[in-house]
Amino acid sequence: MAKNKQTFYVEEEETVEECLARITAEGFMPVRRMEKPVFEERTINGEVQYVPVRQEISFEAKRK
């Protein structure tokens, strides 16, 4: 039995539109978009700071 739900991540060199096309091509329909910041630890003036470097975008999709 195939999965009814699956999570798809927007890859590093991929646009959101390309990810949505990939989801549709695999027979799924996106139902939820999630965004999560990715931080990097940097030492600035002797202080450890967490700096956002990019946004991780994922889609929860269900089978059509």
PEKABEL-V991262 format. One record per residue. RES is the residue in one letter. PHI is phi in radians with two decimals (* if undefined). PSI is psi in whole degrees, 0 to 359 (999 if undefined). Layout:
((RES | PHI | PSI) (RES | PHI | PSI))
This chain:
((M | * | 133) (A | -1.38 | 156) (K | -1.20 | 143) (N | -1.57 | 335) (K | -2.20 | 148) (Q | -2.66 | 150) (T | -1.84 | 130) (F | -2.01 | 137) (Y | -1.92 | 140) (V | -1.29 | 120) (E | -1.26 | 169) (E | -0.98 | 312) (E | -1.85 | 34) (E | -2.16 | 143) (T | -1.54 | 167) (V | -1.10 | 320) (E | -1.09 | 320) (E | -1.15 | 322) (C | -1.14 | 317) (L | -1.10 | 322) (A | -1.14 | 321) (R | -1.14 | 320) (I | -1.08 | 313) (T | -1.11 | 319) (A | -1.12 | 331) (E | -1.51 | 4) (G | 1.51 | 25) (F | -2.03 | 164) (M | -2.21 | 124) (P | -1.16 | 136) (V | -2.13 | 346) (R | -2.70 | 135) (R | -1.94 | 133) (M | -2.20 | 139) (E | -2.20 | 138) (K | -2.41 | 128) (P | -1.28 | 147) (V | -1.97 | 125) (F | -1.85 | 155) (E | -2.18 | 137) (E | -1.47 | 124) (R | -2.27 | 146) (T | -1.77 | 115) (I | -2.14 | 120) (N | 0.96 | 38) (G | 1.40 | 1) (E | -1.88 | 138) (V | -1.47 | 124) (Q | -2.22 | 148) (Y | -1.83 | 117) (V | -1.94 | 130) (P | -1.20 | 133) (V | -1.96 | 333) (R | -2.90 | 175) (Q | -2.01 | 129) (E | -1.68 | 120) (I | -1.93 | 132) (S | -2.38 | 157) (F | -2.18 | 135) (E | -1.64 | 129) (A | -2.29 | 150) (K | -2.08 | 155) (R | -1.15 | 140) (K | -1.21 | 999))
